[in-house]
């Protein structure tokens, strides 16, 4: 089966922090799982390069927008590589293949009955003597009453525009803004309301935040949105009379899932329609702030385009991750930057914690003490200990050769059930539950080892000792496969030691197999004396 997994495209105006990683990590877990099952995976994402904030940052740093984009793209790529993100394609919206796809998509879109021209208010700052994009206008959100910019309210998530803000002012100088009429293209999302309602009603299996956000947007009344803007940095509008305008960023960045997957389809000689019109399953992985862009905006663009493209199936929308009890704030430098943590700690430790303590259904908190505790007590104390005590026993007392043994029926049933339960949970986006299934298997292995006492039976009952170690080795082999979507680096080590593939199926290590040299899987972490950063 074809599986599309779209990870949200991080914006190239600042570094990634652990909250971003927590929201994106489920995508890699899904991709690794489905590949292990034998499905054809299209795991795509990239750097979001256009829009006003990048222009502002470029101006402040005396660089071009492209230079800013490239700088953060390289940083993002390095972080994802270090963490083992297995993208099939990680690109950027500044790539020509993306621009070409978006241009052709919009040409077709403009023929739709859902796209029309309209004169709309364009914000202008008399003090700065220039037009202002929505991002450069601040004011009071008409929905929740908090201060926001003209694109999206951070407090309530409302996707707004500058013309709807109360007490609107220029974000650069603080003076009130004025407005003049400018002609733009709009998409009539309001006319798609019944289709979007029907779409939502078919997906009561989404996470609660995705259902609630989407329902609220529909219930409050869907508003038509401009798909063009007066900008210099972005993709040109492919329509006569719009030569000085650009496609609004929200109407092109979500199309990156299509443009990137088309590149993969072409490389693999797979028809694009097989992925986007025929039987397939599509996952979208992001934080809850991005929900409306994947459940309202992207579906609206696809419906209006009218080519029968596949709408999102699964919305994997994480809640927020806080840091030491406080909201992560990039402006106040209260964050753990991804580029820093990946240099200090094992990628598997970071991945494990961000799933085991991840904000899957509710906001969760990152604390350094719990980060260390989870590594030391679970990764090292449960899994690492079980692997090393078993394999080192073979090395020390059994000539480094896996002994002959009889497969324990109860253990085989538990292994089989773990594959089934963990797999079902992963497919349904319940990653924390899936991880706990695998941990439970290893806990069982440790208990079995302790109960059978092979350190005693190696002299009193060698047959029982051999059976114990043989069955523990089978648990380790299968735990490595089951753990691999979550902690791939250590799992690949174990699988290489046992000469096994990562296919999602029950493994067996044959008696008589000679182990190679093995090493410690996990290092103990010392809890930092002071909270970081």
Secondary structure, 3 states (H helix, E strand, C coil): CEEEEEECCCECCCCCEHHHHHHHHHHHHHHHHHHHHCCEEEEEEEEECCCHHHHHHHHHCCCCHHHHHHHHHHHHHHHHHHCCCCCCEEEECCCHHHHHHHHHHHHHHCCCCCEEEEEEEEEEECCCCEECCHHHEEEECCCCCCEEECCECCCCCCECCHHHCEEEEECCCCCECEEEEEEEEEECHHHHHHHHHHHHHCCCCCCHHHHHHHHHHHHCCCCCEECEECCCCCCECCCCCCCCCEECHHHCCCCHHHHHHHHHHHHHCCCHHHHHCCCEEEEEEEEHHHHHHHHHHHHHHHHHHCCCCCCCCEEEEECCEEECCECCECCCCECCEHHHHHHHCCHHHHHHHHHHCCCCCCCEEECHHHHHHHHHHHHHHHHHHHHHHHHHHHHHHCCCECCCCCCCHHHHHHHHHHHHHHHHHHHCCCHHHHHHHHHHHHHHHHHHHHHHCHHHHHHHCHHHHHHHHHHHHHHHHHHHHHHHCCCHHHHHHHHHHCCCCCCCCCCCCCCCCECCCCCCCCCCCCCCCCCCC
